Amino acid sequence: MQNMNSLLLVFFFFVTIFTNFTFSTNVSYDGRAITINGQRRIILSGSIHYPRSTTEMWPDLIKKSKEGGLDAIETYVFWNAHEPLRRQYDFSGNLDLIRFIKTVQDEGLYAVLRIGPYVCAEWNFGGFPMWLDNLPGVELRTVNDVYMSEMKNFTTLIVDMMKEEKLFASQGGPIILAQIENEYGNVIASYGDAGKAYVNWCANMANSLDIGVPWIMCQENDAPESVINTCNGWYCDQFTPNNPNSPKMWTENWTGWFKNWGGKDPSRTAEDLAYSVARFYQLGGTFQNYYMYHGGTNFGRTAGGPYITTSYDYDAPLNEYGSLNQPKYGHLKQLHDVLHSIENVLTYGNISSMDFGNSVSATIYSTNDKKSCFFGNANSSLDATINYQGVSYDIPAWSVSILPDCKNVVYNTAKVNTQTSKMIKVANEAENEPVVLKWSWMQENLDENALLGKGQVSASHLLDQKVANDVSDYLWYMTRLDLDENDPIWSKNMSIRVNATGQIMHAYINGEYLGSQWATYGIYNYVFEKEIKLKPGKNQIALLSATLGFQNYGARFEMTETGLPGPIQIIGKNGDETIIKDLSTHKWTYKVGLEGLENKLFDVNTNYSSKWLTDNLPVKKMMTWYKTTFKAPLGEDPVVVDLIGLGKGFAWVNGNNLGRYWPSFLADVDGCSAEPCDYRGSYDNNKCVSNCGQPSQRWYHVPRSFMNKDVNEFVVFEEFGGNPSLVSFQTVRPGSVCGNAYENKDMEISCQGKTISDVKFASFGDAQGVCGSFEKGTCEAKNDAISIVKNACVGKESCSIQASDSVFGATNCEASVSKRLAVEVVC
């Protein structure tokens, strides 16, 4: 029996060893690439932030990412979401990081975990919990014992959670890389020697956690050799790692840009984004991540900035709602397929190059049995023709051609051979909105604060709003001013002057509304000054500060003042004499939040249901709550709510906070062009903008999982004053879809679940224009292209046609014309 037990112990020991050996993955790197189980790999990754979508959306988002040709999903970890109060953690709902990583694993993809824990990300306070900034003696992102202790505690917590679930590749999980800190190189100079010491501490602390996969530091040219430094930006082809033993990696390829209140809609063309990727791999890159692949939504109070919109669409390959953003998604998918097909030669081949002048070059990767070529034209205006091994090749300006065999061009970044989808918003077919929506209302009770000045704490100075630990957007500043007519400041010409930060402020004098003011994105202060009428005796001054997210980026960004830093002054003028009374050191009383928020009027189970009124619905009235019910739109298309007519506030569906809304804030009227965006030349966020003079955000995402199948409750808190009678729920789907394919390529077109009902345009030749405004060019095929496309596509959800003479007949085009098939269909 003893021998049997010994044999069993030996058996289980070897089974354990074998299991660990079989399922663990060895991730390392050399100067060429990340290696997985000893093999160099080309890795294409995309960022999806789990809190910016819902758990129900995750599987579809990750599935579409894989179908789009990605190998990995990258995400930040959001400290303030997980530890809103010190040592009180939240990993529930769409904060379930473990579930998200396992969903990535279930789809067979790798994961890149950017723990930070500073993240920037246009996220509130850069991901730092506000209680951290309020700890005595703390100084963020530098050598500071208080900060480093808390940073290490949270980083260790996340690492231990991943280890417990065996999610690191070294344990058989999907996580192949982890990141410590974030873009510190952009600000390190502001911290002097302490900054360098901090970076070294970060690297040592991270490596001490023994996760079994490499650590990276992005945007940190001075990163210690124990971590890999990586590049962020619109272009990283010229980036060189600071260590010759580190691969060339790009952790953030910005697929577009974020949007701010009052800002225009940024867009980055598919051609330019593909060019940046192809150029990066042409010049030795082997790991690239799209920031963002799906941007999503800043639900609740998560948006930072300040002044970042609720939409975080980012013009990503998957739009805010999770639908394909075409042609960007399809054009990149084709690029990914080509890059994967030459993975071995890119990572193991010898590299040579040829310079043809005028920013035109060729890069040749060769092994004993294969040779692949990139022909790049970095000239922003001139097309080029080169001769390589006796064959002429045309390379459009600002493009890269890829020839897997150095003979045949399989892909060119400037030639889009995928469909363009024009998305439309469709009225709710479940009911006749907005007519059917019946609204009730309730006035926010301001008397306790604006009239009576009742608060929670008092101080003889003005407090920064961050002291409230970010539990609400709203903070009341209240003081009492006793005056008599003999006071030197007393006059018939008195005003109040408030030096404020860039956040919103509403002013009340003796319970009466005086006025409001706010700034714009990037402006961190303003002066509010308005005439007031005071009375002899006691006067109540109440100032309501409303944040729009806290600063998330910059050196010592936590030092940016918020709320009302002052001075706050009363100014009296008697003739030529001006008297100023500074109230900054008066006794100020503070109250966090608003009564309606405290009473959770947005909650379907609120105890205040009987207090809602149905008669005399007020409009254009500040600080008003509105409530209605609606039927969920039919089908499975994404749902949005159109809040045109409202001012600014918050919106909830069945108690789920959709985020801040502000459709009354219009984008600048200047800077947009009616002409199609020219992809050629370097991109930045001021190029290719649209939506001038329109609401910076009119529609707000309502995830299907927020809704019941039948009746749903919708609540808004209207801070500025608006009219809810125009509000309606809509679905988003392709309205018209355009196909585009160059000669001998297949044009594939899909209505994404809908049926192709008609063909509006079709031409094989040199059609001009863009989707929605195609026109016939100077030449085309002799056969009727519209009839051919109708026969192939109408009545189907998708179809495929080859752009060739054999299908459409011979053309009368000159030999120099690059022929293409252009089609527009109706879904």
Residue, then its C-alpha position, 0 to 999 in steps of 0.5 A: m500500500q505504501n508503494m502504491n501511495s508513493l507511485l501515485l505521488v510520483f504520478f501526480f507530480f509528473v502530471t503537474i509538471f507536464t500540465n504546466f509545461t504543456f499549457s504555459t507560454n514562454v513570452s520573451y523578446d529580442g531586438r527584432a520581435i516579441t517571441i512566443n514559445g521561441q518564435r518571433r511574432i508579428i503582433l497586431s493589437g487593438s485597444i478596447h477599454y472594458p468600462r467604456s462598453t458593457t459586459e454584453m457587448w464584450p464578446d461581439l467586440i472581441k469577435k469582430s476584432k479577431e475577424g478584423g485580423l487582430d492578434a491581441i486586445e490591449t486595455y488600461v486598468f482604471w484605478n479610480a473605477h476599481e478603488p473609488l474609496r480607499r481599500q474599497y474595491d469594485f470589480s462588478g458589472n463592466l468593471d469585471l476585469i477578470r471576465f473581460i480578460k477571459t472573454v479575450q482568451d475565449e476568442g483565442l486572442y492575446a491580451v496586453l494589460r496596461i496597469g499603469p496605474y496612471v492611464c491618461a485616456e481622457w479618463n477622469f483624473g487620469g485614472f487616479p482615485m481622488w482620495l489618493d490626491n487628498l492623502p497627507g504628504v502625497e505627491l503623485r508620479t514621483v519619488n514619494d513614499v505615500y504615493m509609491s506605497e499606494m501605487k504598489n498596493f494597487t499594482t500588486l492587487i491587479v497582478d495577484m488577481m491575474k495570477e490567481e486566475k492563471l491569466f498570465a501567459s506564463q501560467g497558460g493565460p492570454i496576457i503576453l505583456a504588461q505595462i507600468e506607468n504611462e507616457y511618463g517621458n512626456v513629463i519627466a523633465s518637470y520632475g528632475d532627478a526625482g523623475k528618473a529615480y521614480v522610473n527606475w523604481c517603477a521598473n524594479m517594482a514591476n519586475s519584482l512581481d514576477i509575472g513571467v512576461p515582459w513589462i513595457m513603458c510607453q513614451e519613455n525614452d529613458a526606460p531602464e533596460s529591464v523593460i521595453n520602451t515603446c512609441n505612441g503617436w500618429y506615426c512611429d515608423q521613425f521610432t528606435p528603441n533605447n535598447p538594441n535588444s528591444p523590438k520596435m513596438w508601437t503601443e498607441n497608433w491613434t486611429g482618430w482623436f477624442k472629441n470635446w464639448g464645443g469641438k468638431d468631429p475628428s476623423r482620420t482616413a483609412e488610407d492614412l491609418a493604413y499607411s502609418v501601419a504599413r510604413f511602421y512594418q516596412l521600417g522594422g516594426t513588429f508590434q503595433n496597437y490601435y488606440m482605439y480599436h473600439g472607443g466606446t462611451n464615457f458612461g456616468r462621470t468617467a469622462g476627463g479632460p475636462y470637457i471631454t464628451t460622453s462619446y469616445d468613438y475615436d473614429a475607431p474601426l469599431n464605432e461607439y456602438g460596436s458596429l463596423n466603421q467602414p471602410k476603415y475596418g475592412h481596409l485594415k483587415q486586408l492589410h493585417d492579412v497581408l502582414h500575417s502572410i509574410e510574418n516569418v520573413l519580416t521577423y527572420g529575414n535579412i533587411s536591405s533597402m533602396d532609395f529612389g529619391n524624392s521620399v520614395s524607397a523600397t525595403i526588401y526582407s529576404t530569407n533563403d526561401k522567400k523574399s517580400c518587398f515594401f515600396g513606400n512613397a512618403n511624398s505628400s503630393l507626387d505619385a511615383t513610378i519606380n523600376y525594380q528588377g526590370v518591372s515598373y511599379d506605380i506608387p501613389a503619393w503617401s502610400v505603401s505597396i506590399l509585394p509578398d513575393c517582390k513581384n505582385v502588388v497585393y496591397n496598396t494603402a491608398k487603394v481602398n478595396t472595401q465598402t463604405s457604410k453610411m450610417i443613418k438613424v431610424a425612428n423608433e418603430a415600436e412607438n410614435e416618438p416623440v409625440v407618445l412620450k408623456w413627461s412628468w417633472m420635479q424641480e430640484n430643491l435649491d432653497e437649502n443651499a441657494l437661499l439658506g446656505k445650509g451645508q455640511v462643512s465650513a472653512s475660512h477659506l476657499l476649498d479646491q473642489k477635489v477635496a470632495n473626493d469626486v463623489s459628485d460633479y456638484l459643490w456648493y460654495m456658500t457664505r453670508l454677507d452682512l451689510d448696512e447702508n453706512d458700509p463704504i462698499w454700499s452703493k447702487n452700483m455693486s457687482i460680484r467678481v469670481n475668479a473661477t476655474g474652467q468648470i461651470m459655475h451658477a451664481y445665486i444671490n439671496g436665493e435668486y439666480l444671477g447667472s452662469q459661466w463656463a469655459t471651453y476645452g483647454i481653458y482653465n480659468y475665467v472671471f465671472e462678473k455681474e451686477i448684483k442688488l444686495k439689501p441692508g442686513k444679511n445677504q446669502i451668496a451661493l455659488l454652485s460649481a459643476t465639474l466636467g471631469f478632472q484634468n487627466y494629462g500633463a506634468r503635475f496635472e493634479m495641481t490644476e485648480t478646480g472649483l472656485p479658487g478665488p478671489i471672490q469679491i464684491i465691488g462697489k462703485n461710488g462715482d470715481e471711487t471703487i471699493i473692493k471687499d474680498l470674501s475669500t477668507h470669509k466663513w464659507t459653508y460647503k455642500v457636496g451634490l444636489e438633493g435630487l441626486e442624493n434622493k436618487l430620483f433617477d432610480v426606478n425604485t426611488n421613494y419619491s415617485s409620488k412627488w413627480l408632477t404631470d401638469n404644467l410641464p416647464v421648459k427652459k427652466m434650470m435645475t429641473w428633473y424630467k421623467t418618461t417611459f418608452k418602448a425599446p426599439l425593435g430589432e437588434d440595431p444599436v440604440v441612441v437617444d436624441l437629446i436635441g432641445l435639452g441644455k446640459g445635464f445627466a440622463w438615465v435609462n432604468g437607473n443606468n447613467l448614460g453620461r453627461y449630455w450637452p447638445s446645446f454646446l455647438a461646435d465651432v463654425d469654422g474649420c470644416s470643408a465640404e471637399p473630401c478629406d485628402y489623406r495625403g500628408s501628415y495627420d493631426n486632429n485638426k485635419c479632416v474635421s466635420n460637424c461645424g456649427q452643430p451640437s458637439q454631441r446630439w445622440y447618446h448611446v443606450p446599450r441594449s442591455f440597459m433596456n427591458k424588452d417592453v417598457n423602460e424609464f428615462v430620467v434626465f436632470e436638466e441643469f441649464g434648462g431645456n425642452p424635453s418634447l423633442v427627445s426620441f429614441q432611434t436605432v443606428r444602421p447602414g442606410s446606403v453602402c458603397g463598394n469600391a474595388y480596383e481592377n481584378k479585385d473583388m468588391e464585397i458589399s454587405c448591409q450588415g444584417k439588412t437586405i440590399s434593396d436597390v442600386k443607386f450607382a454603379s460604374f466600372g472605369d474611372a468613376q469620380g467622387v466619394c460615397g454618396s456623391f459618385e459620378k461617372g468619369t471619362c471612361e467606363a465599361k461597355n456593359d450596363a454596370i447597374s444591371i449587373v450589380k442589381n442581378a448580383c446583389v438586390g435581395k441579398e444581405s451581401c454580395s461579391i463581384q469581381a472588378s474586371d473586363s470579363v464581368f463588365g466588358a471592355t472599357n474605353c479607358e486609357a492604359s494609364v487609368s487605374k480602373r475601379l468599380a464604384v457602387e452605391v446600394v440602398c439597405 
